[in-house]
Each structure stands twice: as structure tokens, then as C-alpha cells.
Amino acid sequence: MPTHEREITSPVDLCTPQGRLNREAVGWSRTPLHRTHIPGWSRTKRWEYWCVSTPTHLIAITVADIDYLGLTSVYLLDHADPTAPVEVTRTALRPLGHGVRVPHSLGTGPTAALGPIRAHIDDTPTGTRLRFSCTTDHGPLHADLLVTRPPGHESMSVVIPWSPTRFQYTSKHTARPASGTVRLGEHTYDFTDAFGVLDHGRGRWPYDINWNWGAAAGHTNGHTLGLQFGGQWTKGTGLTENALCVDGRLTKIGEELVWDYDPDDFLAPWRLYTPASDRVDVVFTPFHERVDRTDTGLIVSDTHQCFGHYRGTVRTDDGTTLTVTDLNGFAEQVHMRW
């Protein structure tokens, strides 16, 4: 049955002029409708995270402005040969966000970064173009990708209200077709058969927070399916970031998921399920773990992001049960002090 959460169907401001949460903004929408200008400084977090993946390789780009620091990060994984994966990581930090531009709202201007990693993310009439480059230990890296937005394709946008002064707007897009190329040294990666996942975030966060996030996209059971799952950070707020995208149509899931996994062995299978219904019951089997730890004194992050495949069943709003078979995706556990 449909979620109990309030659906927003017209544009709304995330904040009051004083920078506090606008209660009329609390809810979820099928397309991005929130205007997310956040007045003030010091606890505001703005970012764009894109991951574009194929059955054999993937690349991710993060551009973030957290008021007192700008961050740009690139990650490439070639897992065509699981016995000898190629993993490339490059991160650049910019004090006070100098050289990093993240627009206030989705679609209101390009996201850009200068410095060791040069990036330009821009919406086009047909989707989003991702261009970025940097040097790496494996040679120079250049990416030019287009993540299309099919007509009528729906996404999951939601406001999570911790308090009047701590809140997050997230717009999560899954199962968006992507194409383009990435060059690493002398090697060119083809992203013809690819899907893009977006995490667009704007908000004011607590200093210390934990979260789980999982996403996947691909063809299964005769449909194009996107999975969008979250955990920990939304508990007790009355809203979740859980959703399915089936052939471009969104099913919002208002239940908190149970994330059953071993934090001492992230490569063991994870089970994600809705405890009070049959809406979601999937097993995620990782084949690669990315570990990313940062400690600058002011910022401490501990990320375990696993890449693998989802199997199981999910159920849509209209009661249709879909079998999930080897859907390509990821799942992560993150602890942040920022």
C-alpha cells in the first residue's frame, strides 16, 4: 500500500528567511520541487555525488561545500577481473571552499571545482553532463559522461527533519541511463551500457552522524529497476529515503529497513528488509570493499562502501512483486564527525 508520508506536489522553500526549517517543506516528492537556499554559515552541507556504473567498471565523482571546507573526490573501480581489480582514488580539500561551486538548488547552475581535480557538472535539456579530470598514480584521468533523464522519469526527494535547525533535503536518482567515456592513462573505458545514481544533498547536519545507504540499477524481471535504500540517519523523524523506481515510476516506501550485516566483515552478505511487510526483502552480496578514512582534526570520516549485486524481491504500490536478480549496485556504512 502507498506510504503514509506526506507527498509534496508543488514548489516549496526548504528554509525560512532566518535559515530555519520551513515545516511546509517536510515531506517527499516524485520530482525535485524544493528551493534549497539556506541562509547563514557554519553547519550547512551542500554536495553532488554521482556514480556511473556498468557490469564491469564504475566511476564516481563528489563535489561538496561544507562551509569551512570544499571537497572534490574521484573514484574509479575496474572489476572486470575480480582477481585483479583496478582501483583509483583522488581527493582534493579546499579551505573555506575556495575553488568549489555548488549551487543552492538542483538545476539552478553548474557544479564546478578547480584545483588538483577539475570538475564541471551541468544540467542539459536531456540530462546531466559530467566532465572531470585529474592526475592519478595510474596516469591522467579524463571523464566525459552524459546521464540522461528520460521523459517522465521519477526520483525520490525528501526532507528529513531532525529539528528546526538541523535538517536535510536529499534528492536520490536511480536507474538513469548513462553513456560516455573515461580515459585512464592509455586505457579507455566505455560506458555505453551504464546507469547513473545521484545523491544531491542540501542541509544543516548534526556534528556526529551515522548512516547506511544502498542503491542499484539495471534490468531484471522484464523491467528497468532502481533501488534506493537508507538507514540509521532517518530513524525517529517520521520519514525515510527508501524507494523503488520501476520503468521510471517511483514507489515510496515509508517503512524503515532492517540492515542486517556484519560490521566486522563487510564482504559477507547483507540482508535488507522491511520488518512489517513484504515490500523489500533482498540480499546484497559484495565483491569489493572500498575503505576511506579521513581525520583532519575538524573532520573525521570512516566509510565502508561495498560494491556487489542485489537479489530477492520487492513490491510496488500496485501490489506487483518483482524478482531482483543480480542487480548491480552498492551498500555502505558511514560515520561522520563534521
Buried (B, 14 or more C-beta within 10 A) or exposed (E): EEBEBBEBEEEBBBBBEEBBBBEEBBBBBBBBBBBBBBEEEEBBBBBBBBBBBBEBBBBBBBBBBBBBBBBBBBBBBBBEEEEEBBEBBBBBBBEEBEBBBBBBBBEEEBBBBBBBBBBBBEBEEEBBBBBBBBEBEBEEBBBBBBBBBEEEBBBBBBBBBBEBEBBBBBBBBBBBBBBBEBBBEEEEBEBEBBBBBBBBBBBBBBEEBEBBBBBBBBBBBEBBBBBBBBBBBBEEBBBBBBBBBBEBBBBBBBBBBEBEBEEEEBBEBBBBBBEEEEBBBBBBBBEBBBEBEBEEEEBBBBBBBBBBBBBBBBBBBEEEEBEBBEBBBBBBBBBBEB
